[in-house]
Amino acid sequence: MRLVFLAALAKTLHEVTIGLDLAEQLADAGIESHFVVNPYNEDQLRTAATPYTLVEPELGADVRETVRRVVKEFRADAVVLVDYLAHWMTFKVGYRTDPWFVEDLGLPVIPLDLYDLENTSRRVEILGTTMEVDDNLLRMPVQLLPVPMNRPQITASGRGLPYRANRTIEPLTADVRDATRRALGLPDPARLLMVPTLPWQQLMQVHAGPPTRELAGRLPRLLAHHLSRLPRDTHFLLTGPLFDGFAEGLPAERVHHRPEYTADDYHRLLGASDAVFSFHLPSYALERAVLADVPGLLAVNNHPVTGTADVDRLDAAFPGGATDRVRDWLADYPGPLPDFQMWPLRWNEVLRPLLEANPFTDTLRRAELLDEKGLVDGLEQILYDEPERDRLAAERAGYRDAVAALPETAQTFTEAVGRLGLGG
C-alpha cells in the first residue's frame, strides 16, 4: 500500500512529527509513504529519508494540482490527513481553497484526529475570528486518534481508533543526558525547566485581531515574573522564539535559548530537562514528556476578567488570592481578558472536553495562569520536591502501560483501511 500524507501546516514541527512517526510504524508492514509539507518541515523529511513534495501558501488554489500530481505519480492508494483540524485550517485560511478537494482525488481519505473532534463543538479561533471546523469528520467511516493526548480507548461512536503516536521516545541514558546538559553550559547543581514556544505564537502579535494581539504580547511579561520567583539555581530552556517579556524579565545568565532545532534535537533537550512548563494546548512537549519520563505542568486561564468584580473573585478562586503583581498586570490590560486553553488563541470548546476524564491529565500538574502562588509552587514542586516527582513518575508509568496495551499500530491501521474497502 502507498500513502500520501498531507501535512502542509507551517511554523510548527508537531503535526509532521506525528505523521512521520505513523509512516515509520507502517513501514514495518510494507506500507510506503510520500509527504506534502511546508518548507519549514523539510529537514524532518530529509533526515527521515522519506520522499516529500514542498508546498507554500503562495500557491493558493494551485496547490490542488500539486497534490493531484503527487497522488498520480506516487500511485497512492489513500490520502492521510495529518491532523484533520490543521488540514482544514491550513487550506481554508492559508491557501484560501476548499480543503475537501481531497475527496475529489478518487481515493479513500484517512484523517488523524488530534482532538477527538466528534465530541466537541469544533469551534476555534483563527486570527481573532471564531469559526467552526467543517463536520466532514462526522460522516467519515474512521479516524485515527494519536495517543497521547487522546484517550487510549475507542470513541463512543466506534469511528475513532486510538493508536500509539510514538514508539521510539524514551528516557535518555545518563551519558546522553549529561552530555546534552553540558552542551547547554548548565552547571551541575542546576535544575532545568523547559519552556516551549512556537513561531506562530509570535506571529499572532502582528497578524491576529486586536484582542489576540494583546494577549500574545502581554502574557509573557506576567509569566516571566512568575518564573523569576523560582529558586536561583533554576535555569530556563526556551525552545522557540524568545518573547519580549522573557528577554526582559528572566535572568540572562540562567536562560538557554534554542530558537531552532531538529526533531531529534528537541527530544534530547526535552529528555535532558528536569521539568516542562507549558501555558498552552496542545503541547507536544507535555505529550512527549510522558514518554521521556519528565514531569510537566500545564497552566491555562479558566477565569475571564472583564472588570474589578472578576478580579476580586480571584481571591476566592485561589488559595493565595490574586497577588499585587497579578492585580497590577490586569489593571494595565486593555479590554477584557479571555479565558483560554490555547494561548494566544482560545479553543476552549475543543480542548476542555478533550481534558475531561482523560488519564493523560493525571500525569501532569495543572495550574491557573493568574494564580501566581499556585503556579510558582507547582513548578517548584515538580522541579525540587522528590515525593511529588515520584508521584508524577508513577502516574506517567501507569499511563505508558495503558498506551502500551493498545494494539500494534499496523493492526489498528489495517482495521481502519478495511472500513474504507482497502486491503491492509
N, C-alpha and C positions, 0 to 999 in steps of 0.2 A: 504494500500500500504506500501511496505517496501523498503527502500532505503539504498544503501551502498555509503557513501561519501568517496572519495579518496582525502586525503589532507596530503601527505607524505613529504611536504617541511619542512626542518629543520631550526632551528635558527631564527624563526620568529613566532609570535602569530597571525599575521594578517589574513592569509587565513583560519586557523582553526576557528578563532573567527567569521569570516563571514559565514563559513559553519555551525557552531553551531547555530548561530542566525537563519539561514534559517530553520534548523531542528526543532528548538524550535517553530518557527512560524507555521510550518507544523504540528507539534504535535497536535495543537488545532483542526486540521482537521482529526485526527486519523491516521496520517502517522507516521510510526516507522522508526528509523534511526540507522545505525551502521557505525562507522568511522574507517578508516585505516589511522593512523597517525605516525609520528616520536615520539620517547620518549620525545623530547623537549616539546611536547604539551600534555603529559599525564595528568598533573594536571588539564588542562582545561576540559578534558573529564571526569575525575574523579569528579571534582566539579560539573559539569553539570549532573552527574549521567546518562551519555549517554554511551551505550556499545561501545567498541572500540577494535581494534587489533593494536599492535605495529609492525612497520617495520623499518629497517635501511638499508642504502646503502650497508652494508656488505653482504646483501642477494643477491645482483646482480640480475641476471635473475630469481632466485628462488622466487623473490617477486611475480611473476606471479602466481605461485602455491598457495601462501598465499592468494592472492586476490581471486582466484578461490574457494578456500576452504571457505573463508568468505562469498562469494556470495551464495554458495550452502547451507552452514549451516544456514545462516540467511534467506534463501528463499527469496532473494531480487527480486524485480520487475524491478528495474532500478538502474543504477550507476550514481552518480553525481560527476563530476569533479570540485572540489573546486578550481577554477582558472585554466582555460584551459592552459594559458601560463605556470604557475608554474607546472602543471601536466606534460606538455611536457618537460620542463627543468629538473624537478626532475628525471624522469625516463630515459630520454635520456642521461643526464650528470651524475647524481648521481648514478643511478642503472645500467647504461650502457645497457639498453634494450629498445626495441621498445615501446614507450608509448602507441601505439594503440593496444596492446594486449587486451585492454578493449573491443575492438569491436569484439573480438572472444569469449566473455563470453555469447553471445546469449541473451543479454539484451539491451534495449534502453539505450543510453548514453546522459545525460543532462549536458552540460558544463555551468559553470559560467564564464562569460567573464568580467574581471575587467577593460578592456582597450578598449572596442568597436573595437576589432581587425579586423573586416571586413572592417573597414575604415582606416586602416593603412597599412604600408608595411610589418609589423611583423618582422622587422629586429632589433635584440637585440644583446648586447654584453654579452658573457658568459665567465668569467675568461680571459678576454682580447682578445677573439676571436669573431668576428661578425658572427652571424648565423641568419638564417631566420626560424621563427616558422612555423611548418607544417600548411598547409592550410586546414586540415580536417574540421575546423570550418565552412568553406565556403560551404560545402556540407551537413552540419548537418541541420536538419529541424528547430531547435530552439536553442537559447541560452538565459540564464537569465543574466541580467545586474544589479548588485547591485548598488544602489544609496544611498548616494554619493559614488564614484566620477563620475560615468557615468551620462549622461544627463537623466533627468526624462521624456524620450519620447521613443516610439518605433523607432527602427532604420529604415532607408530608405528601406531596403530590406524586412522589416517585420519580420525577424527572431529573432531580438534582443528585448526581452521583459524586460523592467525595473521593478524593484521591490524595496521596502524599505528594505535596508540592516540591519536596526536595529529599533526596536520599543520600546526599554527599556531605552536607554541612554537619560538622560535629565539633566538640571542643578541641581547641588547639592542643598540640603536645606542649609540654613545658618548655622545650627548647625553642619551638616556633613562637610561642607566646613571649618568651623573654627576648628573643631577637627582635620581634616587632616592637616591643616597648622600648628597647634600646635604640632602635632606629628613629623612634619619635623623640628621643632625648629625654625620656621620662626617668626621674630619679627613683631609686629603689623603693623608698617607703611610700611613694605617692599612690593615691587611688585615682583611677582614670574613669571619667564619666563621658560616654559618647553621646553627643547631641547632634542628631542628623538634621540637615536642612536640605531643601531642594531648589533647583534653579527656578522652577515655575512659581514657587512661593515669592521669590524676589521679584519676578516679573509682575506679580499682582500689585506691587507698589506703584506701578506705572500704568498697566493696561486694564485694570479692573474698574468697576464703578466706584464712586467715592466712598461708600461705606466699607467696601472690601479693601480699598487702598489704605484707608485709615487703620484698619485692623492689621493689615500686613506690615505697615510701617511702625506702628506703636507698640505692639505686643513684645517684640524682642527687648525693648528697654526695660519693661517690667520683669521679664524673665531673667535678664542679666542681673538685676538687683537680687532676685531670689537666689540665683546661683552663686552670687558673690558672698552669700551668707554661709556657704558650706565651709567645712574646716579648711585651713590654709594649705594642707597637703593634698587637696583635691585639684586635679588637673582636668582640663576640658578638651576633649577631642571633637572638633567641629568639622563634620564631613559635609561639604557642600558650600554654598555661599556664606560669607561672613556678613551677617546683617549689621547695620549701623549700630544698633543697641548693644550687640555683643562686642563689637570692636571697642566701644567706648566704656562699657560697664564691667568687663571682665579683666582680671589682671593679666597683662600681656605675657608675662613670664610663665604663666600656667595655661596658656592657650596653645593648642596644637591644631593648626588649621590644615585640612586636606581638601582643597576645593575640587580636585579631580582625582579619579581613581577608576580602576577596572573593577569588575565584579569580584574577582579573586582578592584584590587589594582590600575591598570593602569587607569581605568576610574575615580576612586576617585582622583588620582593625577592630572589627566587632568582637572577635574572639579574644583579642588582647585587652579589651576593656573590662573594668570591674563592674560596670552597670551601664544601662542605656536609659536615657530620658527622651521621650517623645511627647510633643504637645500637639499632635495631630494624628488623625487616622485617614486612610490605612497607613500603617507604619511597617515598612519592610524590615527595619531594624528590629522592632519588637517581635515580629514574626520569626525572624531568623535567630534572634537571641534565645528563643526557647530551644532551638536545635543546637546552638553553640553553647548552651548552658550558662548564659549570662543573665543576671536579674535585670528587670526593667520596671520603669514607672511610666504610666500614661497619665497625662494631665490634659483635661479639656475644660470647657466652660459650660456648665449647665445652668448658669444664673444670668439671664439677661438683665441689663441695668438701663433703665430709662430715666431715672431720677433719684432724688435723695432717699425716697422711701425704699427703693430697691437696695440702695447701699446700706441702709440701716438693717434691712432684713438679712444681710450677710452676717451680721453679728449673731443672729440666731442659727444660721445655717452652718457656721464654722465654729468649732470649739474655741479657737483662738480669736474669733471675731475678725473683722476687717481691720488690718493694720493701718497705721497712718500712711505708710508708703502706698498701699493699695488705694486708700481713700484719695490721696493726692493724685494718683495716676487716673483714677476715674473722674475726678473733678476737672482734670485737664483734657479729658477725652471728648472730642467734638461729636455730639449726637449720641444716640443710644448705642450701647454695647450689646451685640447679639450673643446669644448662646451658640456654641459651635462645637462640632466634633472634628471637623477637618479645617485646620487653620491654613490660610485666612478665609476659606470658604465656610459653609455651614454643614450641609449634607446630613443634618440631624435625622431626617426621616428615613434615610438609608442606613446610617451607621448605628443609631441607637438600637433598632431591632436586631441588628447583627450581634450586638454585645450581650443581648438578653439570653439567659440560660445557656451561655456558651462557655465551655470549660477552658477555652483559651484565656478568658479574663482572670481565671483563678491563678494563672501563672505570674500575674503582674501585681504590683502595687498601683493603685489609682488615686488621683488627687484632683482637686479643683484648682484652676489657674489663679483664681482670686483668693484662695486660701493660702496665704503666704506661709503661715506656720505649718499647716498640714503638708504642704508641698515640700518645704525645706526639710522637715522632719522625716518625711517619707524617703527623700533622696539620701539623706544621711544614713538612714537605717539600711537601705539596700546597698550602700557603699561600705558601711563600717560595722553594722550590728550583726554579729555572726549567727545568733539564733534566728533572726529574720532572714538572713541569707540562706540558712539551712532550710527554713520553712518553705521558701520560694523554690529552692532547689528540688525539694520533694514534690512540689506541685508540678514543676516542669517535667520531672521524671515520669510522673503519672500521666501527664498529657502526652508525652512522647510514646509511652506504652500504648495509649489509645490510638495514636496515629499509626504506630507500627502494626496494630491489629487490623488495619484496613487491608483489603485485598491488594495484590500486586497491581501497580498502575496499568500495566499492559492488559491485565484481566478486566479491569474496570473500563478501559478504553474499548476492548473487544465488545463488552456489553453495550457501550454507547453506540458504536458504529453498527452493531446488529440492529438496533432500533431504527437506524436510518437505512436499512436494507443493504448494508455493505458487509463483506466478509472481513474478519479480523486480520 
